[in-house]
Amino acid sequence: MLFDHRTYTCRAGTIKRHLALYEEHGFAVQSKHLGAPLLYASTETGDVNSYVHVWAYTNAADREQKRAALAADPAWAVYLEMSREAGYLLRQENKLLTPVSFVAHRTP
C-alpha cells in the first residue's frame, strides 16, 4: 500500500473559491482515474488557508499508471488551466507514505 499525502496552501481568502472550482471541474475527472480519495479535508486549526488530501494506491506502479491516465485526460488539462488562471494556489507539498506493519489500514 502506498499513500499519496498532499497539502495545498491557498492565498488568504481564496480557499473556498479554489475548492468550489475543484468540486465543479476537477473532482469527477480525478476520481475517475484515481478512485475515491481516502481523505479530503480543509484545515480547521493552524494554517486555515490549506487543505489536505490522501489517495491510496496498491504500490508505486499503480500510482504511476493512474496518474499517467489522469494527466492524459483532456478534462484534467482544462481544470489545471482554470486553476492556474484563477491563481488561488501558493504551494503544494507531496509525501508518499507507506504504512507501518503493526496497524491495520483499510484498502482503497
N, CA, C and O of each residue as an XYZ file, in Angstrom:
432
protein
N       0.847     -1.171      0.000
C       0.000      0.000      0.000
C       0.896      1.239      0.000
O       1.921      1.283      0.680
N       0.492      2.226     -0.767
C       1.211      3.496     -0.859
C       0.197      4.628     -0.735
O      -0.803      4.656     -1.451
N       0.461      5.555      0.173
C      -0.419      6.705      0.367
C       0.257      7.951     -0.184
O       1.425      8.213      0.105
N      -0.477      8.711     -0.972
C      -0.010      9.980     -1.534
C      -0.701     11.082     -0.754
O      -1.877     11.368     -0.977
N       0.035     11.702      0.162
C      -0.476     12.747      1.059
C      -0.080     14.099      0.491
O       1.106     14.384      0.326
N      -1.062     14.926      0.193
C      -0.795     16.225     -0.429
C      -1.394     17.344      0.407
O      -2.541     17.267      0.848
N      -0.602     18.378      0.615
C      -1.067     19.574      1.304
C      -0.959     20.740      0.340
O       0.099     20.981     -0.241
N      -2.050     21.457      0.173
C      -2.100     22.624     -0.702
C      -2.386     23.854      0.145
O      -3.215     23.804      1.054
N      -1.709     24.952     -0.146
C      -1.940     26.210      0.550
C      -2.420     27.239     -0.459
O      -1.816     27.431     -1.514
N      -3.519     27.894     -0.111
C      -4.123     28.907     -0.980
C      -3.817     30.309     -0.470
O      -3.501     30.505      0.703
N      -3.916     31.269     -1.365
C      -3.817     32.670     -0.949
C      -4.935     32.939      0.048
O      -6.025     32.379     -0.069
N      -4.670     33.789      1.020
C      -5.661     34.109      2.051
C      -6.970     34.559      1.403
O      -6.980     35.379      0.485
N      -8.052     34.010      1.898
C      -9.371     34.392      1.430
C      -9.833     33.711      0.153
O     -10.903     34.044     -0.356
N      -9.056     32.758     -0.389
C      -9.438     32.144     -1.662
C      -9.727     30.650     -1.570
O     -10.093     30.042     -2.576
N      -9.575     30.047     -0.410
C      -9.700     28.591     -0.325
C     -11.093     28.107     -0.719
O     -11.215     27.085     -1.396
N     -12.137     28.813     -0.314
C     -13.491     28.388     -0.673
C     -13.699     28.458     -2.184
O     -14.338     27.577     -2.760
N     -13.174     29.486     -2.827
C     -13.296     29.598     -4.283
C     -12.495     28.498     -4.979
O     -12.946     27.913     -5.964
N     -11.293     28.225     -4.446
C     -10.473     27.167     -5.042
C     -11.166     25.812     -4.936
O     -11.230     25.069     -5.916
N     -11.683     25.486     -3.754
C     -12.351     24.201     -3.573
C     -13.624     24.117     -4.420
O     -13.959     23.037     -4.908
N     -14.327     25.210     -4.602
C     -15.519     25.217     -5.462
C     -15.127     24.946     -6.913
O     -15.813     24.199     -7.611
N     -14.036     25.544     -7.365
C     -13.540     25.308     -8.717
C     -13.181     23.835     -8.897
O     -13.530     23.223     -9.906
N     -12.488     23.275     -7.919
C     -12.114     21.861     -7.971
C     -13.355     20.959     -7.947
O     -13.451     20.001     -8.713
N     -14.288     21.276     -7.072
C     -15.502     20.456     -6.979
C     -16.246     20.430     -8.316
O     -16.728     19.379     -8.739
N     -16.337     21.574     -8.973
C     -17.087     21.660    -10.218
C     -16.336     21.092    -11.418
O     -16.951     20.484    -12.294
N     -15.014     21.281    -11.473
C     -14.284     20.944    -12.697
C     -13.190     19.880    -12.533
O     -12.743     19.318    -13.533
N     -12.752     19.591    -11.320
C     -11.634     18.675    -11.146
C     -11.944     17.361    -10.467
O     -11.363     16.332    -10.812
N     -12.852     17.381     -9.505
C     -13.065     16.199     -8.673
C     -13.524     14.980     -9.472
O     -12.982     13.890     -9.287
N     -14.500     15.140    -10.347
C     -15.029     13.987    -11.083
C     -13.967     13.333    -11.956
O     -13.829     12.110    -11.961
N     -13.217     14.145    -12.693
C     -12.200     13.559    -13.583
C     -11.066     12.936    -12.780
O     -10.548     11.886    -13.160
N     -10.675     13.559    -11.685
C      -9.609     12.983    -10.874
C     -10.062     11.674    -10.245
O      -9.312     10.698    -10.241
N     -11.262     11.641     -9.721
C     -11.789     10.417     -9.107
C     -11.981      9.309    -10.134
O     -11.829      8.130     -9.811
N     -12.314      9.678    -11.369
C     -12.473      8.684    -12.436
C     -11.183      7.885    -12.618
O     -11.228      6.682    -12.876
N     -10.054      8.540    -12.487
C      -8.771      7.873    -12.719
C      -8.119      7.342    -11.446
O      -7.465      6.300    -11.478
N      -8.287      8.042    -10.329
C      -7.592      7.658     -9.098
C      -8.464      6.897     -8.115
O      -7.958      6.330     -7.146
N      -9.771      6.878     -8.353
C     -10.687      6.315     -7.376
C     -11.020      7.378     -6.334
O     -10.599      8.528     -6.455
N     -11.763      6.992     -5.329
C     -12.139      7.937     -4.272
C     -10.935      8.218     -3.375
O     -10.166      7.311     -3.057
N     -10.775      9.469     -2.973
C      -9.678      9.759     -2.042
C      -9.956      9.126     -0.682
O     -11.109      8.983     -0.274
N      -8.902      8.757      0.002
C      -9.028      8.231      1.352
C      -9.443      9.354      2.309
O     -10.181      9.132      3.269
N      -8.952     10.558      2.024
C      -9.263     11.727      2.845
C      -9.172     12.971      1.974
O      -8.272     13.093      1.143
N     -10.103     13.888      2.166
C     -10.060     15.211      1.533
C     -10.610     16.155      2.579
O     -11.802     16.102      2.882
N      -9.770     17.026      3.145
C     -10.204     17.815      4.294
C      -9.562     19.194      4.303
O      -8.401     19.364      3.931
N     -10.347     20.171      4.738
C      -9.796     21.516      4.929
C      -9.278     21.624      6.362
O      -9.724     20.909      7.259
N      -8.336     22.527      6.550
C      -7.706     22.696      7.854
C      -8.574     23.573      8.748
O      -8.984     24.665      8.356
N      -8.845     23.086      9.940
C      -9.674     23.834     10.877
C      -8.830     24.661     11.846
O      -9.244     25.741     12.266
N      -7.660     24.159     12.196
C      -6.750     24.912     13.062
C      -5.385     24.934     12.393
O      -5.101     24.108     11.525
N      -4.554     25.862     12.789
C      -3.258     26.009     12.129
C      -3.424     26.895     10.909
O      -4.080     27.935     10.979
N      -2.836     26.493      9.792
C      -2.937     27.285      8.563
C      -4.297     27.035      7.919
O      -4.467     26.068      7.178
N      -5.256     27.901      8.200
C      -6.627     27.716      7.718
C      -6.767     27.998      6.218
O      -7.858     27.869      5.663
N      -5.692     28.374      5.577
C      -5.696     28.571      4.128
C      -5.201     27.318      3.405
O      -4.834     27.389      2.232
N      -5.187     26.182      4.085
C      -4.673     24.957      3.475
C      -5.688     23.826      3.588
O      -6.615     23.862      4.397
N      -5.475     22.828      2.749
C      -6.280     21.618      2.800
C      -5.384     20.440      2.447
O      -4.299     20.605      1.890
N      -5.867     19.246      2.784
C      -5.095     18.023      2.612
C      -5.956     17.000      1.882
O      -7.166     16.921      2.095
N      -5.323     16.231      1.029
C      -5.996     15.041      0.537
C      -5.010     13.894      0.468
O      -3.809     14.087      0.283
N      -5.557     12.675      0.624
C      -4.758     11.457      0.648
C      -5.401     10.469     -0.316
O      -6.593     10.173     -0.231
N      -4.581      9.968     -1.232
C      -5.007      8.948     -2.187
C      -4.247      7.674     -1.865
O      -3.067      7.727     -1.516
N      -4.907      6.532     -1.979
C      -4.280      5.253     -1.680
C      -4.076      4.473     -2.975
O      -4.947      4.435     -3.844
N      -2.907      3.856     -3.077
C      -2.552      3.050     -4.244
C      -2.035      1.706     -3.761
O      -1.554      1.577     -2.635
N      -2.140      0.714     -4.621
C      -1.621     -0.607     -4.288
C      -0.106     -0.554     -4.116
O       0.443     -1.139     -3.182
N       0.566      0.154     -5.027
C       2.020      0.280     -4.994
C       2.427      1.442     -5.917
O       1.561      2.129     -6.460
N       3.705      1.659     -6.093
C       4.198      2.776     -6.910
C       3.788      2.626     -8.372
O       3.495      3.621     -9.035
N       3.764      1.407     -8.878
C       3.366      1.189    -10.272
C       1.892      1.537    -10.482
O       1.527      2.125    -11.500
N       1.058      1.175     -9.525
C      -0.362      1.515     -9.590
C      -0.538      3.031     -9.605
O      -1.327      3.562    -10.386
N       0.195      3.717     -8.746
C       0.132      5.184     -8.696
C       0.586      5.777    -10.025
O      -0.065      6.673    -10.563
N       1.687      5.285    -10.548
C       2.233      5.810    -11.798
C       1.236      5.633    -12.953
O       1.033      6.550    -13.749
N       0.628      4.469    -13.036
C      -0.330      4.192    -14.109
C      -1.558      5.095    -13.991
O      -1.994      5.684    -14.980
N      -2.109      5.204    -12.798
C      -3.319      6.010    -12.604
C      -3.047      7.491    -12.833
O      -3.863      8.184    -13.440
N      -1.917      7.975    -12.357
C      -1.608      9.398    -12.528
C      -1.294      9.709    -13.990
O      -1.585     10.811    -14.455
N      -0.705      8.763    -14.723
C      -0.457      8.970    -16.157
C      -1.773      9.058    -16.919
O      -1.916      9.889    -17.815
N      -2.730      8.210    -16.570
C      -4.047      8.267    -17.218
C      -4.736      9.594    -16.912
O      -5.365     10.185    -17.790
N      -4.620     10.060    -15.676
C      -5.184     11.361    -15.303
C      -4.533     12.477    -16.111
O      -5.227     13.337    -16.652
N      -3.231     12.469    -16.193
C      -2.500     13.519    -16.911
C      -2.855     13.540    -18.393
O      -2.792     14.594    -19.026
N      -3.225     12.400    -18.951
C      -3.565     12.313    -20.371
C      -5.010     12.709    -20.669
O      -5.386     12.838    -21.834
N      -5.812     12.901    -19.644
C      -7.229     13.221    -19.837
C      -7.395     14.711    -20.154
O      -6.988     15.554    -19.354
N      -7.984     15.051    -21.305
C      -8.157     16.460    -21.667
C      -8.975     17.256    -20.646
O      -8.736     18.450    -20.465
N      -9.918     16.621    -19.989
C     -10.718     17.329    -18.981
C      -9.852     17.760    -17.799
O     -10.092     18.814    -17.210
N      -8.852     16.960    -17.448
C      -7.932     17.321    -16.361
C      -7.076     18.505    -16.781
O      -6.822     19.405    -15.981
N      -6.630     18.511    -18.032
C      -5.835     19.635    -18.541
C      -6.644     20.933    -18.493
O      -6.105     21.990    -18.166
N      -7.920     20.853    -18.813
C      -8.792     22.036    -18.747
C      -8.878     22.532    -17.304
O      -8.745     23.727    -17.040
N      -9.101     21.599    -16.375
C      -9.167     22.009    -14.960
C      -7.854     22.646    -14.506
O      -7.874     23.687    -13.849
N      -6.726     22.044    -14.841
C      -5.434     22.594    -14.420
C      -5.233     24.007    -14.955
O      -4.705     24.868    -14.252
N      -5.645     24.245    -16.178
C      -5.523     25.586    -16.748
C      -6.438     26.569    -16.016
O      -6.038     27.700    -15.740
N      -7.635     26.150    -15.709
C      -8.559     27.011    -14.952
C      -7.972     27.333    -13.581
O      -8.062     28.469    -13.117
N      -7.378     26.347    -12.940
C      -6.772     26.557    -11.627
C      -5.592     27.524    -11.723
O      -5.443     28.412    -10.883
N      -4.754     27.351    -12.748
C      -3.616     28.266    -12.942
C      -4.106     29.698    -13.161
O      -3.584     30.642    -12.568
N      -5.108     29.843    -14.014
C      -5.641     31.171    -14.315
C      -6.248     31.829    -13.079
O      -6.121     33.039    -12.897
N      -6.904     31.042    -12.233
C      -7.504     31.589    -11.012
C      -6.424     32.088    -10.050
O      -6.617     33.093     -9.366
N      -5.303     31.397     -9.997
C      -4.185     31.830     -9.165
C      -4.395     31.708     -7.670
O      -3.775     32.442     -6.901
N      -5.247     30.806     -7.245
C      -5.529     30.657     -5.819
C      -4.421     29.945     -5.056
O      -4.198     30.227     -3.879
N      -3.720     29.018     -5.722
C      -2.729     28.190     -5.018
C      -1.390     28.895     -4.862
O      -0.887     29.524     -5.792
N      -0.830     28.777     -3.674
C       0.509     29.297     -3.390
C       1.557     28.199     -3.340
O       2.691     28.386     -3.782
N       1.160     27.028     -2.786
C       2.161     25.995     -2.515
C       1.498     24.616     -2.511
O       0.319     24.470     -2.188
N       2.284     23.625     -2.874
C       1.856     22.233     -2.825
C       2.994     21.416     -2.237
O       4.152     21.586     -2.619
N       2.665     20.533     -1.310
C       3.657     19.626     -0.727
C       3.115     18.198     -0.835
O       2.000     17.912     -0.401
N       3.915     17.315     -1.415
C       3.520     15.913     -1.572
C       4.430     15.034     -0.720
O       5.633     15.273     -0.613
N       3.826     14.014     -0.118
C       4.582     12.999      0.614
C       4.026     11.644      0.222
O       2.815     11.430      0.259
N       4.905     10.732     -0.153
C       4.498      9.353     -0.382
C       4.804      8.576      0.892
O       5.933      8.584      1.383
N       3.793      7.913      1.414
C       3.893      7.245      2.707
C       3.590      5.759      2.564
O       2.734      5.363      1.773
N       4.300      4.942      3.335
C       3.998      3.511      3.408
C       3.554      3.203      4.837
O       4.119      3.747      5.786
N       2.563      2.349      5.003
C       2.045      2.063      6.341
C       3.018      1.228      7.171
O       3.821      0.460      6.641
N       2.921      1.401      8.458
C       3.703      0.569      9.381
C       3.014     -0.795      9.503
O       1.817     -0.916      9.242
N       3.753     -1.785      9.887
C       3.240     -3.158      9.896
C       2.267     -3.456     11.045
O       1.474     -4.391     10.938
N       2.307     -2.690     12.134
C       1.529     -3.048     13.308
C       0.167     -2.363     13.398
O      -0.516     -2.491     14.415
N      -0.243     -1.637     12.352
C      -1.569     -1.017     12.339
C      -2.289     -1.447     11.061
O      -1.733     -1.343      9.968
N      -3.515     -1.925     11.200
C      -4.307     -2.329     10.036
C      -4.809     -1.083      9.322
O      -5.279     -0.149      9.971
N      -4.717     -1.054      8.000
C      -5.189      0.061      7.197
C      -6.260     -0.437      6.256
O      -6.174     -1.544      5.725
N      -7.263      0.382      6.055
C      -8.294     -0.016      5.090
C      -7.768      0.174      3.681
O      -6.918      1.029      3.429
N      -8.269     -0.613      2.787
C      -7.804     -0.554      1.396
C      -8.673      0.394      0.594
O      -9.817      0.659      0.966
N      -8.135      0.909     -0.509
C      -8.922      1.849     -1.332
C     -10.083      1.169     -2.038
O     -10.834      1.823     -2.762
